[in-house]
Amino acid sequence: MKTPRRIAAFFHRDAETRALREEMQLHLELRARKLHQAGHAPAAAGFAARRQFGNAAVYQDQISAIWGWNVWERFLQDLRHGIRMLVKAPGFTAITVLTLALGLGINTAIFSAVNAVMLRPLPYPQSERLVSLWEENTHPQDQRFSSSGTPVGAGGPLGRTTVSVANLGDYRACAAFEGLAAFDSSAANLTGMGTPERIPGEAVTWDFFSVLGVLPAEGRTFLPEEDRPGAELVAIVSHEFWQRRLGGAPEALERSLMLDGKPYRIVGILPAGFQSPESIGLKTPTEVFRTASYSSDSLGNRGDHDVNVVARLKPDVSVTAAQAALSAISVSLGKQFPGTNRYFRAAIAPLRDDLAGSVSQSLWALLGASGLIVLIACVNVANLLMVRAAGRRHESSVRMALGAGRLPLMRQLLTESLVIAVAGCVAGIALGRLLMLGLTAIAPPGIPRIESAGMDWRVFSVAAVIALSTAVIFGMAPAWQASQVKPVEALKTAARGTGGASQVRWRTALTVAELALSLILLVGAGLLLRSFSTVMGVKLGFQTDRVIAMNINLPQLRYPGGDARWQFFQKLEDRVHALPGVVAVATANRMPMRGGWSSGIFVEGDMENEYSPDFQAVSPGYFETLGIPLLRGRSLTLQDDGKSVPVAVVNQAFAHQLLHDRDPIGHALLRGPGEPRIAIVGVVNDIRRKGKEGQIKPEVYLSAGQTALYPVRLADFAVRSAGDPHALVNAISREVWAIDKDQPVTNVQTMDEIIDEAAAERRFQTLLLMIFAAVAVALAIVGIYGVLTYSVSQRLSELGIRVALGAPPRAIVGLVLRQAGMLIAAGIALGIAGAYGLTRFLQDLLFEVKATDWHAYACAVALLAMVAVIAALIPARRGARVDPAVALRQE
Amino acid sequence: MSAAKREEIPPGTLEMLILKTLARNKPLHGFAIAEFILETSSGVLQVEEGSLYPALQRMLLKDWISGDWAKTEENRRARYYSLTGEGRKQLARELDRYARVSQAIAAILQPV
């Protein structure tokens, strides 16, 4: 109908009402005058005029209804009344609003993180069509290695690897893709612009930017002919690089950059804020992109899996359909190239999900936990509303006795809940913002996009919907209850101030629910805590204290081969070893927990089974620096160089799994038929290379002096010091520059720092879940305390009679505690059932702990029962102290 | 009071009567509308005069009439109602409906 007019009239309704009154007044006067003229006495005329007119008040009401004002008026009336009642009870209002705000705040904070990390689209056009592509090694032998020990959550599917360059062309031919590009991080030594620096870079195929749908802001993207070995060297730089290092000058295009000792012409500058999939979530975004220019060697080698792949699906092609097409290609490649491809299958997943990776599981679990907190908060608020409704039974029954309908009464109470919900929502969102700041501050590094968590329409509407549904669902119970008041009975009992047995029943049920919900959270927190302490207790197998590691990436141009690199590091080892406070030095391709290399290998005499252990190329000082004990045979020495026979040291797991516990010394390894024979000369202790949550894998340690034989680059340097290893960093850097003044030293970290960082995500999720459980228990305690206090106050006269009849205080305490015990037992029983159902969703986050671990259940039950009984003791003792005279006088 | 026997206005016809009244006159205020209906029907049709006002408001909301404040001859403020275009169409519709209904009633009442 004419809604705008109604609304406009609503705001002028006072003026309209006045105008109507004036019209009606005029009418009455004119009629009275007419009647007077017809011969009535003036008083009689006025009276007759009014009778003829009818009840003006009723007509005014009708007019209000015509304009639809009454609905609004009534709502505003309810609202005013509600706000007045809430202001009159500031304690009640503060507690309810705070409870709601706490629940909503926690939920809002976690949801905004979930939103930032997993729900918001990636910053690329039509990013929902982007998928990440990888290869999975389905080799049965590797499966056997991986399944030794409990599966771990973090780390993605077993056997996942990056993609072989040679397979790229075959995947590109897949009809499901509009485009497919490969990229790989490839930091560059930047020289000729002040101190040599290593800057984050990527090597990408020429179509990388067009697959992502991003065009350079200045200049152009790469051309196909630039993505070939021997082509002109070109680079595209980030906006930030251009601003910071090139001063944002427009003539930066076409300028040349010295990267790894070679000049690169800048052909494009990316738009501000561009993040490649590789650098999303990193504090150091990629600054320079170069063409991958794969050599014909790598284009022909299907056995090395080196590059990341992003692909864009054609419109209307689903991930499932694309996966099916891709699997067919993998199978046919497996038939064509059984040697390399038999066990490898390409797999895809939406890029966004893949980037969120392992953290999405913990975020979902935390979101679920925060949902439970919202529920507990709601139950608490419902509980508080019930108390309040009970306190106002008298008011309700008087109003009903005076003719108020049940509906208006319920509407009044619901409006009050709504006021509370809106206040709670506002406070909750404010609190949520604060908590979010805290959350992003303590969040472990490497959660993509969490730093950009903030309020957007999704976060806001989720909070609003939760708050409003709280108001309706949990305001409904007390409102319904109040409307069921039988005025006569209520007025009779009102004198005694009782709320009736149904009140106690309702509130008992709510408290049981609260206890059950908090038990679920406690069990969850317990499981994570046990996992955390298990992880912390894991022995790495090497000593991390007082060891500092750094990356010294020698550019190919200056150090073309393995021998040149080894010469550099040998020189460096000698110089650093001579520094005071240095105990041992080591060079390797990668130090533990800093990446690694794995490759196929055969044991001499068994060319049937190919294995893929981890490979390290290490200098003789490696085992001493990391404190890895030698168990049998000999260690590597400086004599194991290019002029002597290739040798290797293996670990126990290698001996166990690949040699079936035969003595490794005397055995030899081959990287393939016709490849040089690598003699095993020693056995060292097992270590967990990938950190505490990683598994012990078979390891092969090759000699750093023989790396010319293998596709591996020495790049990591580590020092064990007598004191604080940080104190040595400057001295070590000086020694590096004394050998080569253009050589950057990067990624300097102590082993302890690395371990700490690796534990950060687990610590984060455990800490948060423990905080949640604490909040839940606190809310539940408030609930149980409230319901028992209430029930004691209800039974005051009964308890008074008992005391008067000679019941000792202990008996009274026992009476109340028995009631509490029933409640707690029911809550715990329900909670155990709930936890059993829900904690299985945590399984992936647990480390060597089952979701049904009885320790966690027992601790949670004991803890909850203990605090609940303590909370119950206070009202119980109050009941025992009741003065029978006072209690009976109340009767 | 008039000597004629007074009758309640049949339900549903008040709005039609008001529309017709306004169609036959210059803008009128509420009292004048009531008077006009009373006089034109020779005192037979009697409104409970107050009920005129909810009806007028309803018609204002539906845009059938418009109301403008002006002074009466005695210099009192009053709202003068007049027909809008929409009101004219509504009047035609109501007259049409009324004619059909009364014809139907007449047909039934006709002696065989």
Chai-1 contact restraints between the chains, C-beta under 6 A:
chainA,res_idxA,chainB,res_idxB,connection_type,confidence,min_distance_angstrom,max_distance_angstrom,comment,restraint_id
A,K2,B,L61,contact,1.0,0.0,6.0,A-B,restraint_1
A,E23,B,G30,contact,1.0,0.0,6.0,A-B,restraint_2
A,E23,B,R79,contact,1.0,0.0,6.0,A-B,restraint_3
A,L26,B,R76,contact,1.0,0.0,6.0,A-B,restraint_4
A,L26,B,A78,contact,1.0,0.0,6.0,A-B,restraint_5
A,H27,B,G30,contact,1.0,0.0,6.0,A-B,restraint_6
A,H27,B,F31,contact,1.0,0.0,6.0,A-B,restraint_7
A,L30,B,F31,contact,1.0,0.0,6.0,A-B,restraint_8
A,Q52,B,E49,contact,1.0,0.0,6.0,A-B,restraint_9
A,F53,B,E49,contact,1.0,0.0,6.0,A-B,restraint_10
A,F53,B,G50,contact,1.0,0.0,6.0,A-B,restraint_11
A,G54,B,E48,contact,1.0,0.0,6.0,A-B,restraint_12
A,G54,B,G50,contact,1.0,0.0,6.0,A-B,restraint_13
A,A56,B,G50,contact,1.0,0.0,6.0,A-B,restraint_14
A,Y59,B,G50,contact,1.0,0.0,6.0,A-B,restraint_15
A,Y59,B,Y53,contact,1.0,0.0,6.0,A-B,restraint_16
A,Y59,B,P54,contact,1.0,0.0,6.0,A-B,restraint_17
A,Q62,B,P54,contact,1.0,0.0,6.0,A-B,restraint_18
A,I63,B,P54,contact,1.0,0.0,6.0,A-B,restraint_19
A,I63,B,Q57,contact,1.0,0.0,6.0,A-B,restraint_20
A,I66,B,Q57,contact,1.0,0.0,6.0,A-B,restraint_21
A,I66,B,R58,contact,1.0,0.0,6.0,A-B,restraint_22
